[in-house]
């Protein structure tokens, strides 16, 4: 081969090779980034403030999606079968960590894996068996707790002193709701109030639940939080107003959007702060040893 032809060929290769190599780099780099599986019941726009808060928390910890971390979001739309499917997919594809904010999500994730770290923000991880204690979870589940609802009934009773017949909107299939009901019964007995559990398992039960309350002469309502009530909070608030039933909720957003009052943590802030646990776990901390945080509750 003549010297000029060889130089020409070599020059052409020098131009072609970098383009091919560079085209492969994004895929290789993405495969090396830590992958987070994020579970949420409802898709945006209802959950957009929560997704934004989590992303903001990641940035505060030095993680930018697509640059040094990947977040795979799944919206299970209050369908337990979908939730189970998404959790199984996360485990099968080997995500590094699962963010499961609510009790149903954390329980579903914990039932499938005991090794992949799970970050939650549920009301009481210890009460439902997700962790052994707040100081030392002893399992693959850690994160924050949103607090219990025992004070909600007392606050509502003080806000509407003329009321004596209180409904509790609840899902009997939610183990945390089953934990809360005896507490509310005890407080009601101390205050000489009557508690009437009203069942809500899905969005289809919300309308009939308020019809039941109207038929039973309910004067006030305690709304127990879960993915269904949060995703459909505006409808619940509207129906409570239409039926003239003052209600207490668990999240700031529910008070801001028209509910009478709420007592609990700021759920968006919980999601932002959960990114701190994500960062610690990705940097080598063990979920079993990461203390569960209890943010202070506020009246909204």
HELIX and SHEET records of a PDB file:
HELIX    1   1 UNK A    3  UNK A   32  1                                  30    
HELIX    2   2 UNK A   48  UNK A   60  1                                  13    
HELIX    3   3 UNK A   80  UNK A   93  1                                  14    
HELIX    4   4 UNK A  103  UNK A  112  1                                  10    
HELIX    5   5 UNK A  150  UNK A  159  1                                  10    
HELIX    6   6 UNK A  175  UNK A  190  1                                  16    
HELIX    7   7 UNK A  205  UNK A  215  1                                  11    
HELIX    8   8 UNK A  227  UNK A  231  1                                   5    
HELIX    9   9 UNK A  233  UNK A  242  1                                  10    
HELIX   10  10 UNK A  252  UNK A  256  1                                   5    
HELIX   11  11 UNK A  267  UNK A  282  1                                  16    
HELIX   12  12 UNK A  287  UNK A  289  5                                   3    
SHEET    1   A 6 UNK A  69  UNK A  75  0                                        
SHEET    2   A 6 UNK A  34  UNK A  40  1                                        
SHEET    3   A 6 UNK A  97  UNK A 100  1                                        
SHEET    4   A 6 UNK A 117  UNK A 120  1                                        
SHEET    5   A 6 UNK A 141  UNK A 145  1                                        
SHEET    6   A 6 UNK A 293  UNK A 294  1                                        
SHEET    1   B 6 UNK A 194  UNK A 199  0                                        
SHEET    2   B 6 UNK A 165  UNK A 170  1                                        
SHEET    3   B 6 UNK A 220  UNK A 223  1                                        
SHEET    4   B 6 UNK A 246  UNK A 249  1                                        
SHEET    5   B 6 UNK A 261  UNK A 264  1                                        
SHEET    6   B 6 UNK A 298  UNK A 299 -1                                        
END                                                                             
